């Protein structure tokens, strides 16, 4: 079973940047498709971004396309979400998720993931 720990959240002004990292222990991430989701207060958890096992395929929610970038380092067992041009509506708890796969497909639905981190708070002030 893979364990996931997110870090890098915090308070930032609108227009600023943050870099979230998801570190995995217990298993190598090279056989896992990875994703980032977020949940704002009073709202349901939503998809943000996903990346395939090798990193060759990525997906983004329309709301973050062009501002966020997902990447992974399988040697370091980490997945990173670089968030630029942050907006107040990006405020949420951000979760990392993992799903073991034997192909290069990305997973964009919550139901597609089996392993979740505890989340890291991102707050963007206006």
SULGINOR-V814673 format. One record per pair of residues at least 6 apart in sequence whose ideal C-beta (glycine too) atoms are under 8 Angstrom apart, sorted by the first residue. I is the first residue (numbers start at 0). J is the second residue. D is the distance in whole Angstrom. If there is no record, write none. Layout:
# SULGINOR-V814673
I|J|D / I|J|D
This chain:
# SULGINOR-V814673
0|25|6 / 0|26|7 / 0|114|7 / 1|23|5 / 1|24|7 / 1|25|5 / 1|26|4 / 1|28|7 / 1|31|7 / 1|97|5 / 1|99|8 / 1|114|5 / 2|23|7 / 2|24|5 / 2|25|5 / 2|114|8 / 3|21|6 / 3|22|7 / 3|23|6 / 3|95|5 / 3|96|7 / 3|97|6 / 3|114|6 / 3|115|7 / 3|116|4 / 4|21|7 / 4|22|5 / 4|23|8 / 4|24|8 / 4|116|6 / 4|117|7 / 5|19|6 / 5|20|7 / 5|21|5 / 5|93|6 / 5|94|7 / 5|95|5 / 5|116|5 / 5|117|7 / 5|118|6 / 5|119|4 / 6|19|7 / 6|20|5 / 6|22|7 / 6|119|6 / 7|17|6 / 7|18|5 / 7|19|4 / 7|20|5 / 7|119|6 / 8|17|7 / 8|19|6 / 8|93|6 / 8|119|3 / 8|120|5 / 8|121|5 / 9|17|6 / 9|120|8 / 9|121|7 / 9|122|7 / 10|122|5 / 10|123|8 / 10|124|7 / 11|17|6 / 11|85|6 / 11|121|8 / 11|122|7 / 11|123|6 / 11|124|7 / 12|123|7 / 12|124|5 / 13|85|6 / 13|86|6 / 13|87|6 / 13|123|6 / 13|124|7 / 13|125|5 / 14|84|6 / 14|85|7 / 15|85|5 / 15|123|7 / 16|81|7 / 16|82|6 / 16|83|5 / 16|84|8 / 16|85|7 / 17|82|5 / 17|85|7 / 17|121|6 / 18|79|6 / 18|80|7 / 18|81|5 / 18|82|7 / 19|35|7 / 19|79|7 / 19|80|4 / 19|82|7 / 19|93|6 / 19|95|8 / 19|119|6 / 19|121|7 / 20|77|6 / 20|78|7 / 20|79|5 / 20|80|8 / 21|33|7 / 21|35|8 / 21|77|6 / 21|78|4 / 21|79|7 / 21|80|8 / 21|95|3 / 21|116|6 / 22|76|7 / 22|77|5 / 23|31|8 / 23|76|5 / 23|77|7 / 23|78|8 / 23|97|7 / 24|76|7 / 26|99|8 / 27|73|7 / 27|76|6 / 28|71|7 / 28|73|6 / 28|76|5 / 28|77|8 / 28|78|7 / 28|97|7 / 29|52|6 / 29|53|8 / 29|73|4 / 30|52|6 / 30|99|5 / 30|100|7 / 30|101|7 / 31|52|7 / 31|97|4 / 31|98|6 / 31|99|5 / 31|100|7 / 31|114|8 / 32|49|7 / 32|50|7 / 32|51|6 / 32|52|6 / 32|97|7 / 32|98|5 / 32|99|8 / 32|100|5 / 32|104|7 / 32|105|6 / 32|106|5 / 33|49|7 / 33|50|5 / 33|69|8 / 33|71|6 / 33|78|5 / 33|95|7 / 33|96|7 / 33|97|6 / 33|98|8 / 34|46|7 / 34|47|8 / 34|48|7 / 34|49|4 / 34|50|7 / 34|95|7 / 34|96|5 / 34|97|8 / 34|98|8 / 34|105|8 / 34|106|6 / 34|107|7 / 34|112|6 / 35|47|4 / 35|48|5 / 35|49|7 / 35|69|7 / 35|78|8 / 35|80|5 / 35|93|6 / 35|94|7 / 35|95|6 / 35|96|7 / 36|44|5 / 36|45|6 / 36|46|6 / 36|47|6 / 36|93|7 / 36|94|5 / 36|96|6 / 36|109|6 / 37|44|7 / 37|45|6 / 37|47|5 / 37|89|8 / 37|91|4 / 37|92|7 / 37|93|5 / 37|94|7 / 37|121|8 / 38|44|4 / 38|45|7 / 38|91|6 / 38|92|5 / 38|94|7 / 38|118|8 / 39|88|8 / 39|90|6 / 39|91|4 / 39|92|8 / 40|91|8 / 42|91|8 / 44|94|7 / 44|109|6 / 45|60|7 / 46|60|5 / 46|107|5 / 46|108|7 / 46|109|7 / 47|59|7 / 47|60|5 / 47|63|6 / 47|67|7 / 47|80|7 / 47|93|7 / 48|57|7 / 48|58|7 / 48|59|5 / 48|60|7 / 48|63|7 / 48|67|6 / 48|69|4 / 48|80|6 / 49|57|7 / 49|58|5 / 49|69|7 / 49|105|4 / 49|106|6 / 49|107|5 / 50|56|7 / 50|57|5 / 50|58|8 / 50|69|5 / 50|70|7 / 50|71|6 / 50|78|7 / 50|105|6 / 51|57|7 / 51|100|8 / 51|103|5 / 51|104|6 / 51|105|5 / 52|100|6 / 52|102|8 / 52|103|6 / 53|73|8 / 53|103|6 / 54|70|7 / 54|71|5 / 54|73|8 / 55|103|6 / 56|103|6 / 56|104|7 / 56|105|5 / 57|69|5 / 57|105|7 / 58|105|5 / 58|107|6 / 59|67|6 / 59|69|8 / 62|88|8 / 63|82|8 / 63|89|8 / 66|82|7 / 66|83|5 / 66|84|5 / 66|85|8 / 67|80|6 / 67|81|7 / 67|82|5 / 67|83|7 / 68|80|7 / 68|81|4 / 68|83|8 / 69|78|7 / 69|79|7 / 69|80|5 / 69|81|8 / 70|78|7 / 70|79|5 / 70|81|7 / 71|77|7 / 71|78|5 / 71|79|7 / 72|78|8 / 72|79|8 / 78|95|6 / 80|93|7 / 82|89|7 / 82|121|7 / 85|121|8 / 85|123|5 / 86|123|6 / 87|123|5 / 87|124|7 / 87|125|5 / 88|123|8 / 89|121|6 / 89|123|5 / 90|121|6 / 90|122|5 / 90|123|5 / 91|120|8 / 91|121|6 / 92|118|4 / 92|119|7 / 92|120|5 / 92|121|8 / 93|118|6 / 93|119|5 / 93|120|8 / 93|121|5 / 94|115|6 / 94|116|6 / 94|117|8 / 94|118|5 / 95|115|7 / 95|116|4 / 96|106|8 / 96|109|8 / 96|112|4 / 96|114|6 / 96|115|5 / 96|116|7 / 97|112|7 / 97|113|7 / 97|114|4 / 97|115|8 / 98|106|5 / 98|111|6 / 98|112|5 / 98|113|5 / 98|114|7 / 99|113|7 / 100|106|7 / 106|112|6
